[in-house]
Amino acid sequence: MLDDEPPATDDADDAWRPPDHGRGRRRNRFAGLSLAVKGVIAVCVLTAFLVLADRWAVLYAEHRAAQQLKKELKLTAAPEVEIEGFPFLTQLADRRVDELKITVPDVAADRVTLAEVSATAHDVRIEGSGPTDISGAYVDAMHGEVLLSFADMNRELGASQVTFTGHGSDRVLARGTLPVAGHDVKVRADATIRRLGASGISTDIDGMRLDIGDLATYRPGTRADEGLHLTAESVRRITEETDKAKRLLAIPAIAHRAGVPDSAVRQALRGDKKISEVTGAPRFVHSLMKTNLIDIAIDHPWLLQKLGLDPSLLKGLSQLTRPQLADRLSLAFRLPKLPGDHGYVRLRDVHVEKDGIRVDLSGAGLTVGR
């Protein structure tokens, strides 16, 4: 029986132990790695920390620059500032940034708001005593552009429901309605866009016309083709109505401008056949369309009403002079004055695009902060 028992042993290593679930292997994870691999891992970790520090420094510098620009330009919101180039810390140590991009939305410029002003600054020298003490900057050169959006102009200048659209590279069309003496009259005008000096653009308003339904057209000004004139459709209806035709022909100024002799006038006023013959003649129709009704209506105030026009329009239209109407449709603006006593920003080119008016900028020697 004793011979069947297992032999006794004194080796402590053979004593029972709890199972090993890999704790030892976790403690020795890097034990088998070579020094070269460990060095690569260390370099990667260090690089990650340096990149993180570099990006943090960039964000801090961009925030400081945005706040400084907001303060000096008196903006309602901080602009978007983006510092180009990597690494930034080496640029900061050198106190010089290769490239800096700035985007400023909604900049007030006279009667309009510039939808966006964007600029790229090159060779920016940083002022300050340390990495976290950035007190200002000096910009050696910059270029950028300004967008004057048609959508903004329609909202800001189109209170009378006037809309602006581009036409070609230097023209803007204004179309819509304007209130005149309690009536909404259709307005149309063409604006030619030009650069005004070094800091603004001008608009030459031409082709201004107010349409009063299909009855008459008003063109502000003092030239022969300006004033209040009947439309071709309105004249056609007048010549077809004997009563209105007689009233017009009875006004000497109209008859004389149409070249109708007094004897023909007397005959026409006595017979319907003759009145149709006289007022239906192409010469009479053409002359009547060229006649400025404002001049005639001053002596014959009933005329406009007989023609289907509200007499109050006469006063309202006569007060709407060409300069006043041009000013209401003007898109001119000047860039706000930049801070600092040194450097310049100039407009280089102006061109009309589908979404608005774009203006190219250039500048040099600009200072921000101290």
C-alpha positions in Angstrom: 0.0 0.0 0.0 2.8 2.5 0.9 4.5 1.7 -2.3 1.5 3.1 -4.2 1.7 6.6 -2.7 3.5 9.4 -4.7 7.0 10.2 -3.6 7.3 13.1 -1.2 9.2 16.2 -2.3 10.7 19.2 -0.5 10.8 21.6 -3.4 8.9 24.8 -2.5 8.5 25.7 -6.1 6.1 22.8 -6.5 3.8 24.1 -3.8 0.3 25.2 -5.0 0.0 28.8 -6.3 -2.9 30.8 -7.7 -3.1 30.9 -11.5 -1.1 33.6 -13.3 -3.4 35.6 -15.6 -0.8 37.7 -17.3 0.0 40.3 -14.5 3.7 39.6 -14.9 3.6 40.0 -18.6 1.9 43.4 -18.3 4.6 44.6 -15.9 7.2 43.6 -18.4 5.5 44.9 -21.6 8.5 47.0 -22.8 11.1 44.7 -21.4 11.7 43.0 -24.6 11.9 46.1 -26.8 15.2 47.3 -28.1 16.7 50.6 -27.2 16.2 51.9 -30.7 12.4 51.2 -30.6 12.2 52.8 -27.2 14.0 55.8 -28.5 11.5 56.1 -31.4 8.6 55.9 -29.0 10.1 58.6 -26.8 10.6 60.9 -29.8 7.1 60.4 -30.9 5.7 61.2 -27.5 7.9 64.3 -27.3 6.9 65.4 -30.8 3.2 65.1 -29.9 3.7 67.3 -26.8 5.6 69.9 -28.9 2.9 69.9 -31.6 0.2 70.3 -29.0 2.2 73.2 -27.4 2.7 74.8 -30.8 -1.0 74.6 -31.6 -1.9 76.0 -28.3 0.5 78.9 -28.8 -1.1 79.5 -32.3 -4.6 79.6 -30.8 -3.5 82.0 -28.1 -1.8 84.3 -30.5 -4.8 84.3 -32.9 -7.1 85.1 -30.1 -5.0 88.0 -28.9 -4.7 89.4 -32.4 -8.4 89.1 -33.0 -9.2 91.0 -29.8 -6.7 93.7 -30.6 -8.1 94.2 -34.1 -11.6 94.3 -32.7 -10.6 97.0 -30.2 -8.6 99.2 -32.7 -11.0 98.9 -35.6 -14.1 99.4 -33.3 -15.7 96.2 -34.6 -18.9 94.7 -33.2 -17.4 91.2 -33.3 -13.9 89.9 -33.3 -12.5 89.0 -36.7 -11.2 85.6 -37.7 -7.4 85.4 -37.6 -5.4 82.5 -38.9 -1.7 82.2 -38.6 0.0 80.2 -41.3 3.2 78.2 -41.2 4.5 75.5 -38.9 6.0 75.4 -36.4 4.7 78.6 -34.9 7.0 78.5 -31.9 10.1 79.0 -34.0 8.4 82.0 -35.7 7.4 83.4 -32.3 11.0 83.0 -31.1 12.2 84.8 -34.2 9.5 87.5 -33.5 8.3 87.2 -37.1 5.3 85.5 -38.8 5.5 84.5 -42.4 1.8 84.8 -43.2 -1.3 85.9 -41.4 -4.9 85.8 -42.8 -7.7 88.0 -41.4 -11.4 88.0 -42.2 -13.6 90.7 -40.9 -17.4 90.4 -41.5 -20.0 93.2 -41.6 -17.8 96.3 -41.6 -19.7 99.6 -41.6 -18.8 101.9 -44.5 -20.9 105.0 -44.9 -24.5 104.0 -45.9 -23.7 100.4 -46.6 -22.1 97.4 -44.8 -19.2 95.6 -46.3 -20.2 91.9 -46.2 -16.6 90.8 -45.8 -13.1 92.3 -45.7 -10.4 89.7 -46.0 -6.6 90.2 -46.1 -3.4 88.2 -46.1 -0.5 89.9 -44.4 3.1 88.9 -45.2 6.3 89.2 -43.1 4.6 90.3 -39.9 6.9 91.5 -37.1 5.6 90.7 -33.6 6.0 93.3 -30.8 6.2 92.1 -27.2 8.6 91.0 -24.4 7.7 87.3 -24.4 5.7 84.4 -25.9 2.6 85.4 -23.9 3.2 89.1 -24.1 2.2 90.2 -27.6 1.5 93.9 -27.6 1.4 94.6 -31.3 2.6 93.8 -34.8 4.1 95.5 -37.9 2.9 94.3 -41.3 5.4 94.7 -44.1 2.9 94.0 -46.9 -0.6 92.8 -47.4 -3.2 92.1 -50.1 -6.9 91.4 -49.8 -10.4 92.1 -51.1 -13.7 93.7 -50.0 -17.1 92.3 -50.9 -20.1 94.6 -51.0 -22.9 92.0 -51.2 -26.0 92.7 -53.4 -28.0 90.8 -50.7 -26.9 93.4 -48.1 -27.5 96.3 -50.4 -31.0 95.0 -51.2 -31.7 94.9 -47.4 -30.0 98.2 -46.5 -30.7 100.4 -49.5 -33.8 98.6 -50.7 -36.2 99.8 -48.0 -38.4 100.9 -50.9 -38.2 97.5 -52.5 -35.4 98.3 -54.8 -33.0 95.4 -55.8 -29.5 95.6 -57.2 -28.0 93.1 -59.7 -24.7 93.0 -61.5 -24.6 93.7 -65.3 -21.2 93.3 -66.9 -17.9 94.1 -65.1 -18.7 97.6 -64.0 -22.5 98.1 -64.0 -25.2 97.5 -61.5 -28.9 97.6 -62.3 -31.4 99.0 -59.8 -35.0 97.8 -60.2 -38.0 98.0 -57.9 -40.5 100.6 -56.6 -40.3 103.9 -54.8 -43.1 105.7 -52.8 -44.0 109.0 -54.3 -47.0 111.1 -53.0 -48.6 108.0 -51.6 -48.1 105.9 -54.8 -45.6 103.2 -55.5 -44.0 103.9 -58.8 -41.6 101.6 -60.6 -38.0 102.7 -60.6 -35.1 101.7 -62.8 -31.6 103.0 -63.0 -28.1 102.0 -64.1 -25.1 102.6 -62.0 -21.5 102.6 -63.3 -19.0 101.6 -60.6 -15.6 103.3 -60.5 -12.7 103.5 -58.0 -12.7 106.8 -56.1 -9.2 107.7 -55.1 -7.3 105.2 -53.0 -10.0 104.4 -50.4 -13.5 104.3 -52.0 -15.7 103.6 -54.9 -18.1 106.0 -56.7 -21.3 105.3 -58.6 -22.5 107.3 -61.6 -26.3 106.9 -61.8 -27.7 107.0 -65.3 -30.9 106.0 -67.1 -33.1 106.9 -64.1 -36.7 106.4 -64.9 -39.9 106.2 -62.8 -42.9 104.4 -64.5 -46.4 105.4 -63.3 -48.2 102.3 -64.4 -48.5 102.3 -68.2 -49.7 105.9 -68.2 -46.5 108.0 -68.0 -42.8 107.9 -67.4 -40.9 110.4 -65.3 -37.2 111.1 -65.8 -35.7 113.6 -63.4 -33.7 116.4 -64.9 -34.0 119.5 -67.1 -33.1 118.2 -70.5 -35.7 118.0 -73.3 -36.1 114.3 -72.9 -36.6 114.5 -69.2 -39.7 115.3 -67.1 -43.1 113.6 -67.1 -44.1 112.1 -70.5 -47.0 110.0 -71.6 -46.3 106.4 -72.8 -47.2 105.2 -76.2 -50.0 103.1 -74.8 -51.4 106.1 -72.9 -51.4 108.3 -76.0 -53.1 105.5 -78.0 -56.0 105.4 -75.5 -56.3 109.2 -75.5 -56.5 109.5 -79.2 -59.3 106.8 -79.2 -61.4 108.8 -76.7 -62.8 111.9 -78.4 -63.4 113.9 -75.2 -59.9 113.5 -74.0 -58.4 114.2 -77.4 -60.4 117.5 -77.6 -59.3 118.6 -74.2 -55.6 118.0 -75.1 -56.0 119.8 -78.5 -57.7 122.7 -76.8 -54.4 123.4 -74.9 -52.4 125.8 -77.2 -49.1 124.6 -75.9 -49.8 121.1 -76.9 -51.2 122.0 -80.3 -48.3 124.3 -81.1 -45.7 121.7 -80.1 -47.4 119.2 -82.3 -47.4 121.7 -85.2 -51.2 121.8 -85.6 -52.3 125.1 -87.1 -55.0 127.1 -85.3 -57.4 126.6 -88.1 -57.1 122.8 -87.9 -57.6 123.0 -84.2 -60.8 124.9 -84.6 -62.1 122.4 -87.2 -61.1 119.5 -85.0 -62.9 120.8 -82.0 -66.1 121.1 -84.0 -66.2 117.6 -85.5 -65.3 114.2 -84.3 -64.0 113.1 -87.7 -61.5 115.9 -87.9 -60.3 115.4 -84.3 -59.5 111.7 -85.0 -57.7 112.8 -88.2 -55.6 115.3 -86.3 -54.8 113.5 -83.1 -54.3 110.1 -84.9 -51.5 111.5 -87.1 -48.1 110.0 -86.3 -46.6 113.5 -85.9 -49.2 114.5 -83.2 -48.6 111.2 -81.3 -44.9 111.6 -81.4 -45.0 115.2 -80.3 -47.4 114.4 -77.5 -45.1 111.7 -76.1 -42.2 114.2 -76.1 -44.2 116.9 -74.3 -43.3 117.4 -70.6 -46.6 117.2 -68.8 -45.2 119.0 -65.7 -44.7 122.2 -67.7 -48.2 121.9 -69.1 -49.9 120.9 -65.9 -48.6 124.0 -64.1 -51.0 126.1 -66.2 -53.6 123.4 -66.6 -53.8 121.5 -63.2 -56.8 119.5 -64.3 -54.8 117.8 -67.1 -53.3 115.1 -65.1 -56.5 114.0 -63.5 -58.2 113.9 -67.0 -55.4 111.7 -68.1 -55.9 109.3 -65.2 -53.0 110.6 -63.1 -53.2 111.7 -59.4 -52.5 115.5 -59.4 -50.5 115.0 -56.1 -47.9 113.1 -58.2 -47.0 116.4 -59.9 -45.7 117.9 -56.7 -44.0 114.7 -55.5 -42.2 114.1 -58.8 -41.1 117.7 -59.2 -39.5 117.5 -55.7 -37.7 114.3 -56.6 -34.7 115.9 -58.3 -32.0 114.0 -60.1 -29.4 114.4 -57.3 -31.9 113.2 -54.7 -32.8 110.1 -56.6 -29.2 109.4 -57.5 -28.3 109.7 -53.8 -31.0 107.2 -52.8 -29.6 104.7 -55.3 -25.9 105.4 -54.7 -23.6 102.5 -53.8 -20.6 104.6 -53.1 -18.5 104.0 -50.0 -15.1 104.6 -48.4 -13.0 102.2 -46.4 -12.9 103.0 -42.6 -9.8 104.8 -41.5 -7.3 102.2 -40.2 -5.5 102.7 -36.8 -1.9 103.9 -36.6 0.0 106.7 -38.2 2.1 104.6 -40.5 1.5 102.6 -43.6 -1.4 102.6 -46.1 -4.2 100.5 -47.6 -5.3 101.3 -51.1 -8.0 100.1 -53.5 -6.5 98.7 -56.7 -9.3 97.4 -58.7 -13.1 97.3 -58.7 -15.2 94.7 -60.5 -18.9 93.7 -60.4 -19.7 90.0 -60.0 -22.8 87.9 -59.6 -23.0 88.2 -55.8 -21.8 91.8 -55.4 -19.1 94.3 -55.9 -15.5 93.1 -55.2 -12.6 95.5 -54.6 -9.0 94.4 -54.5 -6.8 95.9 -51.7 -3.1 96.3 -51.2 -1.1 97.8 -48.3 2.2 98.1 -46.6 3.8 99.4 -43.4 0.8 98.8 -41.2 0.9 98.8 -37.4 -1.4 97.1 -34.9 -1.2 97.8 -31.2 1.8 99.5 -29.7 
